[in-house]
Amino acid sequence: MNLETQYLGLKLASPLMAGASPLADTLDSVRRLEDAGASAIVMRSLFEEQIESELADVVASVESHENAFQEAVTFMPRAADFAFGPDEYLDHLRRIKDAVKLPVIGSLNGVSAAGWLRYAKLLEQAGADALELNVYYLATDPAEESAAVERRTVDVVRAVKAAVKIPVAVKLSPFFSALPHFARELERAGANALILFNRFYQPDIDAVKLEAAPTLHLSDPSELLLRLRWLAIVKPGVSIPLAVSGGVHSGLDAVKSVMAGASVVQVVSALLMNGPEYLRRLRVELEQWMLENEYTSLAQMLGNMSLAKCPDPSAFSRANYMRILQSWRAA
Ligand SMILES: Cc1cc2nc3c(=O)[nH]c(=O)nc-3n(C[C@H](O)[C@H](O)[C@H](O)COP(=O)(O)O)c2cc1C
């Protein structure tokens, strides 16, 4: 079975990789991922706030940034709360590169095209094979228009692309009103791949204490459906590869993601729940499914359910919404 795929200038033996998370925090875990057949790993993110706080106290730094971080001030971790400080992150990257052969992708997480992006170059120098940019931005200012929100990400991408030679992927949130157009803008700005999607961790409300309580739930497969739809819609409009992130828990989830248009499949929650070895099972399930359904290569499946190729493109659009509402019957 030929599972080969192309992503970020890398020829990967399989689409199954470990997404940005604590899975790359220890060499033991990284080696186990490699043994289980991961084709690449993404390190957890290094945050703009961490890097900026090297120069100034975290809160002072937060206050100096427009209003972008206002809502996060209460939850802002102190330097000691981060798994790795910026320099430790670079050291850890070097250690991973020495320990395993698989490609290592560094991750930067921030919202402004500013000085913190010097770490892109440092990650490249430390041996990162590629970078992921997670522009986890929540638009909370009524005066800020959506075009400015999109521009913010495009500016970050341009700044990073100007600083490094290694390929750069952009991890997107699902909350863009014209995602296919924005995806194309990111490609024009130099993005080498797009990852659909980031998960926004939703704070709950403690109604008695009048507090917003942070929550982190691992995903379940129902989250994949949002990704499948947007992969299928975005795929025909760009020529850079797409990655899926969110809700992949089985080999069949991986099959569907590839059919919708994902060249690679990032897995986190399933591996945190079941251990890095679970990746081997995903690969077996993927191969098994392909064998039973007479596919001999991943390339045969890639994008065959995208908007450009699927037999009924209306399934992903408004027509399907109307149809599905009419199909519901009370039990
Ligand atoms: C504990 C944990 C830590 C994470 N850390 C990061 C991170 O540092 N940077 C990032 O871009 N995504 C991070 N993610 C998000 C994952 O990379 C992934 O996008 C998300 O979990 C959805 O994939 P899944 O359904 O396979 O878990 C984290 C997720 C979890 C559960």
PDBQT file of the ligand as one rigid body, heavy atoms in Angstrom, charges set to zero:
ROOT
HETATM    1  C1  LIG A 401      -3.139  19.377  25.724  1.00  0.00    +0.000 C 
HETATM    2  C2  LIG A 401      -3.117  20.030  24.372  1.00  0.00    +0.000 A 
HETATM    3  C3  LIG A 401      -2.121  20.942  24.070  1.00  0.00    +0.000 A 
HETATM    4  C4  LIG A 401      -2.104  21.583  22.830  1.00  0.00    +0.000 A 
HETATM    5  N1  LIG A 401      -1.119  22.490  22.543  1.00  0.00    +0.000 NA
HETATM    6  C5  LIG A 401      -1.117  23.103  21.344  1.00  0.00    +0.000 A 
HETATM    7  C6  LIG A 401      -0.105  24.042  21.018  1.00  0.00    +0.000 A 
HETATM    8  O1  LIG A 401       0.793  24.329  21.823  1.00  0.00    +0.000 OA
HETATM    9  N2  LIG A 401      -0.156  24.640  19.792  1.00  0.00    +0.000 N 
HETATM   10  C7  LIG A 401      -1.130  24.368  18.875  1.00  0.00    +0.000 A 
HETATM   11  O2  LIG A 401      -1.112  24.920  17.771  1.00  0.00    +0.000 OA
HETATM   12  N3  LIG A 401      -2.095  23.469  19.155  1.00  0.00    +0.000 NA
HETATM   13  C8  LIG A 401      -2.115  22.847  20.357  1.00  0.00    +0.000 A 
HETATM   14  N4  LIG A 401      -3.095  21.941  20.639  1.00  0.00    +0.000 N 
HETATM   15  C9  LIG A 401      -4.149  21.692  19.621  1.00  0.00    +0.000 C 
HETATM   16  C10 LIG A 401      -3.840  20.441  18.810  1.00  0.00    +0.000 C 
HETATM   17  O3  LIG A 401      -2.664  20.598  18.040  1.00  0.00    +0.000 OA
HETATM   18  C11 LIG A 401      -4.997  20.095  17.865  1.00  0.00    +0.000 C 
HETATM   19  O4  LIG A 401      -5.155  21.154  16.930  1.00  0.00    +0.000 OA
HETATM   20  C12 LIG A 401      -6.318  19.879  18.562  1.00  0.00    +0.000 C 
HETATM   21  O5  LIG A 401      -6.153  19.148  19.773  1.00  0.00    +0.000 OA
HETATM   22  C13 LIG A 401      -7.298  19.155  17.676  1.00  0.00    +0.000 C 
HETATM   23  O6  LIG A 401      -6.809  17.888  17.292  1.00  0.00    +0.000 OA
HETATM   24  P1  LIG A 401      -7.301  16.522  18.010  1.00  0.00    +0.000 P 
HETATM   25  O7  LIG A 401      -8.754  16.410  17.809  1.00  0.00    +0.000 OA
HETATM   26  O8  LIG A 401      -6.536  15.429  17.319  1.00  0.00    +0.000 OA
HETATM   27  O9  LIG A 401      -6.948  16.657  19.450  1.00  0.00    +0.000 OA
HETATM   28  C14 LIG A 401      -3.122  21.285  21.879  1.00  0.00    +0.000 A 
HETATM   29  C15 LIG A 401      -4.109  20.351  22.186  1.00  0.00    +0.000 A 
HETATM   30  C16 LIG A 401      -4.120  19.724  23.412  1.00  0.00    +0.000 A 
HETATM   31  C17 LIG A 401      -5.198  18.730  23.714  1.00  0.00    +0.000 C 
ENDROOT
TORSDOF 0
